[in-house]
Amino acid sequence: MAELLASGPVTVRSGDPDSGRLKDRYGRTLATIEVNGDVGKIMIAEGLARPWTGKRRPWYD
């Protein structure tokens, strides 16, 4: 993550890009971080994260 964030200019976009919500149901701020693309999508593509499926899952299978 540190290497990715240091690789270019960081942009923080407020809100969920799909729903437009600014906060989740617990009041937490929602945002997208971009550095040479969407950081979340890059981490998923590299196997360092997984997409939210609507429920919690353990990290091991």
C-alpha positions as CSV (number, residue, x, y, z in Angstrom):
1,M,0.0,0.0,0.0
2,A,2.8,2.4,0.9
3,E,4.5,1.8,-2.4
4,L,1.3,2.2,-4.3
5,L,0.4,5.5,-2.6
6,A,4.0,6.8,-3.2
7,S,3.7,6.0,-7.0
8,G,1.9,9.2,-8.0
9,P,-0.5,12.0,-7.0
10,V,-3.2,10.9,-4.6
11,T,-6.8,11.9,-5.2
12,V,-9.6,11.3,-2.7
13,R,-13.1,11.4,-4.0
14,S,-15.9,11.7,-1.5
15,G,-18.7,9.3,-1.4
16,D,-19.5,5.8,-2.9
17,P,-19.2,6.1,-6.7
18,D,-22.0,3.5,-7.1
19,S,-24.6,4.8,-4.7
20,G,-23.5,8.4,-4.2
21,R,-23.8,7.9,-0.4
22,L,-21.4,10.0,1.7
23,K,-21.7,7.8,4.9
24,D,-22.3,4.2,5.6
25,R,-25.0,2.9,7.9
26,Y,-22.6,3.3,10.9
27,G,-21.8,6.9,10.1
28,R,-18.4,6.2,8.6
29,T,-17.2,8.4,5.8
30,L,-17.1,6.7,2.3
31,A,-14.5,7.7,-0.2
32,T,-12.4,6.4,-3.1
33,I,-8.7,6.8,-3.2
34,E,-7.0,7.0,-6.6
35,V,-3.3,6.8,-7.5
36,N,-2.8,5.7,-11.1
37,G,-6.3,4.3,-10.9
38,D,-8.7,3.2,-8.1
39,V,-6.5,1.9,-5.3
40,G,-9.2,-0.6,-4.2
41,K,-9.5,-2.1,-7.6
42,I,-5.7,-2.3,-8.0
43,M,-5.4,-4.1,-4.6
44,I,-8.1,-6.6,-5.7
45,A,-6.4,-7.3,-9.0
46,E,-3.1,-8.0,-7.1
47,G,-4.8,-10.4,-4.7
48,L,-4.3,-8.1,-1.7
49,A,-8.0,-7.4,-1.1
50,R,-11.3,-8.8,-2.2
51,P,-14.5,-7.1,-3.3
52,W,-17.3,-6.7,-0.8
53,T,-20.0,-9.4,-1.3
54,G,-22.5,-8.0,1.3
55,K,-21.3,-10.1,4.2
56,R,-18.2,-10.7,6.3
57,R,-16.0,-13.6,5.3
58,P,-12.8,-14.9,6.8
59,W,-9.5,-14.2,5.0
60,Y,-8.7,-17.9,4.7
61,D,-10.8,-20.5,3.0
